[in-house]
Amino acid sequence: MEEKIIVKNVRQTSDVAEKILREYKKYNIFLLKGELGTGKTTLVQLFAKKLGIKQKIQSPTFVLEKKYKICKNLFNKNYNQLVHIDLYRLKKNDAIVQDFSDNFLKDNQYVFIEWPDRLGNTVPKKYLEIHLKYYKKTQRTIIIKTSK
């Protein structure tokens, strides 16, 4: 299934984050695709806000992974952690990528992966792909695809 949404501002993007948490409950792994600057990290920040996370969410480009405790999850009470992974500076199939595959086995967390093409063969079987594309100057197209 594929869904395409055009957003004009951060508020509308926040609404999309909430829609995803409400309507795609069976997914806890999100593959975030898009060019630099399309809003992948901003989208993770909006998901975190919806989940009651008070900490400042920054791109984990240099540390590769950051974990945050979910304070209030109105969407799925079984999920208590948000994991944000950014693989931008890695090469495809880099040996360190294998270390992230443990995150795919845990059912109690949301996992957001920027630059998932670097995962190579370690892509999880069940995920939600969120592709952000430039649309006009300040607008974005968000394409949501389910894996299964």
C-alpha positions in Angstrom: 0.0 0.0 0.0 1.2 3.5 -0.7 -0.2 6.8 0.5 1.0 10.3 -0.7 0.5 13.4 1.4 1.6 17.0 0.6 2.4 19.1 3.6 2.9 22.9 3.6 4.3 23.4 7.1 5.6 21.8 10.3 2.1 21.7 11.8 0.8 19.6 8.9 3.9 17.4 9.2 3.1 16.9 12.9 -0.4 15.8 11.9 1.1 13.2 9.6 3.3 11.9 12.4 0.2 11.5 14.6 -1.7 9.8 11.7 1.1 7.3 11.2 1.1 6.5 15.0 -2.6 6.0 15.0 -3.2 4.2 11.6 -0.1 2.1 11.2 0.1 0.6 14.7 1.4 -2.8 13.6 4.7 -1.1 12.5 7.4 -0.1 14.9 10.3 0.2 12.4 10.3 3.3 10.2 12.7 3.7 7.3 13.1 7.4 6.6 14.2 8.3 3.0 14.9 11.6 1.3 17.5 14.0 0.2 19.5 16.1 2.7 17.3 18.8 4.2 13.9 17.2 3.4 13.0 16.9 7.1 13.8 13.3 8.2 15.2 14.4 11.6 12.4 17.0 12.0 9.9 14.2 11.4 11.5 12.1 14.2 11.3 15.2 16.5 7.6 15.4 15.8 7.1 11.7 16.5 9.0 12.2 19.8 6.8 15.1 20.8 3.7 13.1 20.1 5.1 10.4 22.4 5.7 12.8 25.2 9.5 12.8 25.0 10.7 16.1 26.5 14.4 15.7 25.6 15.8 17.6 22.6 16.0 15.2 19.6 19.1 15.8 17.5 20.4 13.9 14.6 22.6 11.1 15.7 24.8 11.5 12.6 28.1 11.3 14.5 27.1 8.8 17.3 24.9 6.8 14.8 22.2 6.0 17.4 20.3 7.7 20.2 17.7 6.2 22.5 14.9 8.1 24.3 12.4 6.9 27.0 8.8 7.4 25.9 7.0 9.3 28.7 3.4 8.9 27.5 2.3 6.7 24.6 -1.3 7.1 23.8 -0.9 5.1 20.6 0.6 1.8 21.8 1.3 1.4 25.5 3.6 -1.5 24.9 6.3 0.7 23.3 8.4 2.5 25.9 11.5 3.6 23.9 12.3 5.5 20.7 15.5 4.6 18.9 16.8 7.1 16.3 19.5 5.8 14.0 21.3 7.9 11.3 23.4 5.9 8.9 24.4 8.8 6.6 28.1 8.6 7.2 28.3 4.8 6.7 28.9 2.9 3.5 26.4 0.3 2.4 26.9 -3.0 4.2 29.4 -1.4 6.6 30.2 -4.0 9.3 28.9 -1.7 12.1 25.5 -1.8 10.5 25.1 -5.4 11.8 25.1 -4.0 15.4 21.8 -2.2 14.7 19.9 -5.3 13.7 19.4 -6.1 17.4 17.0 -3.2 17.4 14.8 -4.9 14.9 14.1 -7.8 17.2 12.7 -5.8 20.1 8.9 -5.3 20.1 8.8 -2.6 22.8 10.3 0.3 20.9 9.9 2.5 17.8 13.0 2.5 15.6 13.5 5.4 13.1 16.3 4.8 10.6 17.6 7.6 8.4 19.5 6.6 5.3 18.2 2.9 5.4 19.8 2.1 2.1 23.0 1.6 4.1 21.5 -1.4 5.8 22.1 -3.7 2.9 21.0 -7.2 3.8 20.0 -6.3 7.4 16.7 -4.6 6.4 14.0 -5.9 8.7 11.1 -7.8 7.2 8.3 -5.6 8.5 8.7 -1.9 8.3 7.0 1.3 7.2 8.9 3.4 4.6 8.5 7.1 4.8 9.9 9.0 1.9 10.2 12.8 2.1 10.5 14.7 -1.2 10.8 18.4 -2.0 7.5 19.8 -3.4 7.7 23.4 -4.4 9.9 25.7 -2.2 8.6 25.1 1.3 6.4 22.1 0.9 7.1 18.4 1.1 5.5 15.3 -0.3 5.5 12.5 2.2 5.0 9.0 0.7 4.1 6.2 3.1 4.7 2.6 2.0 4.1 -0.6 3.9 6.4 -3.5 3.6 3.8 -6.2 4.1 
